[in-house]
Amino acid sequence: MAITVESAKSALGKVEDPELSRPLVDVGMLGDVTVEGDTVTVGLTLTTPACPYKARIQDDVTAALKAAGAGNVTITWSSNVPERNIMADDPCPGVKNIVLVMSGKGGVGKSTVAANLTLALNRLGCRVGLLDADMYGPSVPTMLGVMGRPTSADGQHFLPLERFGVKLMSIGFLLEDARQAVVWRGPMIQNALLQFMKDVDWGTLDYLILDLPPGTGDIALTISQKLRTTGAVIVTTPQEVALQDVYKSVSMAQKVGIPILGVVENESYFICDGCSARHELFGSGGGQKIAEFAGAPLLGQIPLDPSVREWGDAGTPVVQAAPDSSVGRAFLEVAQRLAAKVSVHDLGRGGSLRIDRSGGQQRFLPIVR
């Protein structure tokens, strides 16, 4: 029996998105369906250009249509990234998702992870920006090899600097001397962060990555109160001394209503050039412990590789310099999993959390629905 548009749509109605576990048609991924002879052309809209399940979706759609009588299947791809809960007074209305990269511990490679995830998402076809929210120790100028001052197009908004197709902003771009200390109290730091959000012309972005300072202080609290973020990625290393501080970062995020999208275990293991054996220099299982504590997935384990430091110091993160290396592929896989998790979070969002500033009954967990 010859396939028709109706029978093709009926067959496609049974195909589910692997990450969302819902039919493609229910989440708006199925577009136009046309039939010419035994050739079926289908339009599919992914929830992110970085979708890790594109090949599987293609196979499932092709199999379903051929089972329904199609001889040939052509798929036209597009993407439409779901967005966070953007309110009328949002400082970044054109930014679909704001993702925090945070850790309660310094020295775990948080800025390295933030920079490489940003460039990985960009390489996968997403529109991405990176905001260096570590006012006391900005790393973006060095890691991205960017110098110069932001300019203003209209006298009111700064234009972010760009490198490798990614929009960038850092307090480091405004310092006369890179070795100069920023000696500001908390309120000044908070105001500077908010200015970077609302006075920078970020344009339209799928993801804005915020590289947060270590700890659970003013910056994280300001973000939880002033921004509708999509969620946070927690960075840790495997050893116990790191975990004890990272637990606190997870706890802080949970208390102020920042969803935890996943955990990245950095410096997870080292592959010896001579013996090709895997050496877990800092122990093992730390990332999984944090993930279980946070109730979030372990997005990936990043190997300890000298090239990460070398390329970062040279101003070209390893994802950009050597995307096909083992560590470059590890970052790309984490970026794909993160993008998929963001889509699941946005599409599955029910009543969102907001901070209760009324001073009312919820004194210890100021969160209301």
N, C-alpha and C positions, 0 to 999 in steps of 0.2 A: 504493500500500500504506500502510495506517494506521501511524503511528509508535507504537512501544511503549517501555516503560521500558528494555527490553534494547537495542533499536536506538538509543535516545537515548544511553544510556551508552556504547555502542560508538562512536558518532559523537564524543562528548565525549572519549573516550580518545585521540583523535588531536590534540586541541587542546593547544598548548604555551603555557607562560608565556613572554612575549617576552624577559624579562630572564634567567630561569633556563635557558631553552632545554630545558625538561623538560615532559612532559605534566602537565596540571593535577592529574590523579588521583595521579600519583607523588609530588607535593609536598604532598598533603593539602588542596588548594584546592577540590576538588569535593565538594559535600555531597549532600543529598537531591535526587533527581530524581523528579518525578511527572508523569503524563500524564493529561489529561482531554480527550477528543476529540482535536483537533489542537493543543491548547495544552500546551506543555511548561514546567514551572516548575523552575528549577535554583537550588540554593544554592551560592554561590561564596564562599570565604573568602580574602581577600587577605592577603598577607604584611605589609602595612602600610596604615593608612588613607591614607597619602600616596602611594599607588601611582601612578606616572606613566603606567602602561599600562592603567588601568581601562577606558577607552573602547575600546582595541584588543582587550582580552580580551572585552569585551561583543560587539564586532563579530564576532570569530572564533567565539565560542560560538553566536551567533545564526545565522551562516552555516552552521556545521556541522550544527546541528539542522534548519534549513530544508532543507538538502540531503538530510537523512534523512527528510523528510516532515512536519516540523512546520509548522503554519500560523502560530502565534503563539508567542513565547518570552518568558517572564517570568523575570527574574533577581533573586534576593534576595541582598543583599550583607552580608558581615560581614568582620571582620579579626582576625587572630591574629598578632601580631608575634613572629618567632623571637627567641630569646634567646641571649646569650653563654654561655660556659662558667661557670656559677655553681657555686662549690664550697660545701661545708658551712660554712666559716668566712668566707664573703664578707661584707664590711661592709654591702653594700646588696643583700640577697637579693631584694628586690621590684623591683629595677631591671633590666629586661630587657637594656638595652644602655647602655654607657657610651662616649660618643664624645668624644675629646679634640680641641680646636681649638688648634693649636699652630703656632709659627713660630720659627725661630732668630733672627728679626729683629724688633726693636721698631719701632712706628710704621707697620706695614703694615695696620692696621685689624682686627687679630685679634679684639678684643673686640666691635667693631661687627659682624663676621661672626658671632661666636658668639651675640650677642643676637638678631640678625635671623633666624638659622637656627632658634633656639629658638622664636621667635614664629611663624615660618613653619610649622614642624612642628605647633605648637599649632593654627594656623588650618586646617591640613589634617586635623585630627581626632585627633591623637596626644596621649598623656599625656606631658608633658615637664617636666623640671626643668633649672635652670641653676645650676651651682656656679662661683662666681668663685674660681679657684685662684691668682690673682695676689695674693699676700698683701701685697706691697710697693706695688702700684699698683692697688687694686680699682676697677673701673669700673662694675660692675653697679648700685650704688645710684644713680649719676647717670644711666646710660643707660636704666634702667627706672623712674626716678622713684620710688624706694622708700626710705623712711626708717623707723626704728623698730628695736626689738630683738626677736629671736626669743624666744618663750615656751616653757615646758615643760609638757606635758600630764601627764606621769607622774613628773616629778622626775629622769628619766634621759635622756630624749630631747628635743631641741629641735624645735619645729615650724617649718618653713621659712616665710618670708614669701611672699606670693603677689601677683601682679599680672597682669592679662590672662589669668588661668587657668593661669599658669605658676608652679611652685614655685621659690623663689630662696633662695640662701645666699651670703653674702659676709662677709669679715672687716670690711668697711666698715660692716656693721650693728652691730658690737660696739665701734666706736670712739666715744669721747666727742666728738671733734672730727674732722670729715672731713678737715681739713688736717694732722692728727696723723700723724707718721711711725711705721711699724712697724719698730722697731729690734730685730730678732731674728736669732739665728744659725740656721744650717741645721736643726739638730735640732728647734728650736722650730717652725719653719715646717712641717717634715714632720709633727710631732705634731698641729699645728692642722689640716692637711689631712686626716689620718686621722680626726680627731674630726668634721670636717664630713661625712665619708663615713658613719661608723658611729654617731655620736651625734645625727644629724639624722633625723627620721622622714620619709623621702622617700615612704613608701607604695609604691604600685604605679605604676611608670612604664614607658612604652615606651622612652623615651630620656632619659638624663641627660647634658647637655652640660657639659663642663668647659672653662672658659676658662683656659688655662694661661699663665703668664708667658713672656716671650721667653727664648730661650736653651736650653741643654741641661744645666741644673743640677739641684739637689736635688729640685725638685718632680717633674720628669719622671722622674727615676730612682726616686723613691719610688713613683710610680704604677706604673711597670713592675714593681716588686718586690712591691707589696702588693695590687694590684688586677688582676682579670681584665677588662681592657677589651675592647671590641669592636674599636676601632681609632681612627685619628687622621685628622683633616682638616688638611691643611697649607695655610696662608694665605701668599700672597706678593703682591707688586706686580711689575709687569713689568720694572723696571730692573735692570741688572746688579749694582749695589751691594747690592740686596736679595737677589738670588739667591745670592750667595756665602755669606750667612749661612743662608739657607733650606736650601741643600744640606746644611749641617751638621745641621740639625734632622731632615731625612730620614734621614741617615746614623745619627744617634743612635737614631731609632725602629727602624730596621732592626737595629741591633746589640743592642738590648734586647728585640726580639721584639714590638714594637707594630705591628700591621698598619696599612698606610696605605690608607685607604678612598678618598681622592681629594684633589684640589688645587683650591683656589679662588683665582682671580686677582682681587684687589681693585684698585680704582682703575684699571681696565683702559683706559678711554677716556672722553672727554668729548664730549657732544653740544652744539654751540653753539646757543644760542637763535636767533641771527640768521640763520645759514646752514644750520642743521640738519646740518652736516657732522660726521663722527666724527674727533676729534683724539686721537691716542695720545700724551698728554703725557709719559708715562714710558717710552716705547718700546713694543715689542710682542713677543709670543712668550715672555715670561718664564714664564708659567704652564705653557705646554706643555713648556718645557725641564724644569721641576721635575717635571711629571707623567711625562715619559719617564725621568728619572733615578730616580723613585720606583717606576716600573712600575705606576702607578695612573692612573685616568682624570682628565681635567680636568673637574671638575663644573660649572664655569661661570665666566663673566667678569662681574664687577660693575662697572658704570659709575661714574665719578667724578661725583657729583651733590651739589650743595650741600644738598639736602633731607635727605640722610643725616646730615650734621653737625647741621643745624638740629633735626631731630626727635630725634636722639640726645641733644643738649644739653637738650632740653625734657622728656626722660624718657619719650618714646613712640617707640620705634624705627620706622623708616620702613615696615617690613612691617605694623605695626599701624596706623600713622597713614594711610598711603597705599598699600594693597596693590595697587591697580590702576595705580600709576605704573610707569614702565619699570624703575626700580631695584627697586621692590617685587616686580614679577613676576620679575625676575632672581633675587632671593633665594628666592622660592617655587619656582622651577624647580630651583635648586641643592638645596633641601631635599628635593624629590621624588627627585632623582637620588641624593642621599645615602641616603635611606630605602631605595630600591631596592638600592643597593650593600650596605647593612647586611644586608638580607634574603639576598642572594646569599652574602655572607660567612658568615652564621650557618648557613644551610642547607647550604652546601658545605664547612663546617669538618670537617677530618679530625682528625689528632692535633694538639692545640694545643701552642703553645710555652710553656715555663715557664723561669724563671730558675734557673740552677744556682748555689746558694749554698754548695756543698760545698768550694769552693777547690780543685777537682780539676784535670783536665787542660785544660779549655777556658778558658784564662786571659784571652784577649782577646775572645772572643764567648761570654759565659756563658749559653748557651742550650742547652737539651736538649729532646728530644721525649718 
